[in-house]
Amino acid sequence: MDLKYLQTFKTILRTGSFQGASRELNYAPSTVTFHIQQLEEELQLQLFEKVGRKMVLTQAGESVLPHVDAILHAMDSLYNCEKEMNELKGTLVVAMPETLLIYKMQPVLKRFKEAAPQVKLSILIQDCDSVRAGVLDGSVDIGIHYDVSGEDSSIVSTVLSRFKALLIASPEEDPEVLDFTTPGQKKTIDLISYYPDSVFQEAIDHYLKERDIVLNCSMQLWSAEAIKKNVMNRMGVAYLPEFALTEELAQGTLIPVATELDEEIIALYAYHKNKYVTKQMQLFLSLIEEVLG
């Protein structure tokens, strides 16, 4: 059975005549008549009768109508299936450390929400090991983190960028206290640490140990903004990514401290190789490339 016959049948009902259906469907009147004749022949039923100048359903046509409606509705749903699959809906879970979220990912997040307003975007602020663990166990769709654990065949990873980090201090700090190149020192200043296993903390700890530079004590804070505020208030020095310090360095509220540490920090974005890449994932990954790649 040709679906056009059913569509013509419904259009006659809506317009009240074969002629009206012909105009709406842009068919010749003979085509409309042919469709109904073919439908009646296949069903072996008379579907219409003329009452005055209007075509109305016969009793048989009335009994057929619910089935025609069901078929056309099912076909509409089927034709719309691909469109619905391509619509950006659902949830996207993205995990990353605070520094990347605040100082690098804001343009990407803004563009994503503009392009996919119906997607529930869940942002998790986590340390790099937790981000990587979430990607591995499937609880995180896309992980953005510093390279701390090496390669894993289960993860598709792409280098986002390479960054420098700086040791920073208050401009009011005693210059003699800020000698971090001479080996074998015991200093009276504190080190304000990021979370213990962060790539920045590991780098500065390794540097100080190599040069036998011992600081007074270490204060641990999990917020880059809190660390910067404490450094400004002469609570100690800290080692943070350079991109998180742009404004303060330009304003002179923080100053770089000379070291011989010249390590590059690599940031990655990743997802599990077995995870189905949804339309929202594709969009987010393409925006990372477009905005930050």
Secondary structure, 3 states (H helix, E strand, C coil): CCHHHHHHHHHHHHHCCHHHHHHHHCCCHHHHHHHHHHHHHHHCCCCEEEECCEEEECHHHHHHHHHHHHHHHHHHHHHHHHHHHHCCCCEEEEEECHHHHHHCCHHHHHHHHHHCCCCEEEEEECCHHHHHHHHHHCCCCEEEEECCCCCCCCEEEEEEEEEEEEEEECCCCCHHHHCCCCCCEECCCCEEECCCCCHHHHHHHHHHHHCCEECCCEEECCCHHHHHHHHHCCCCEEEEEHHHCHHHHHHCCCEEECCCCCCEEEEEEEEECCCCCCHHHHHHHHHHHHHHC
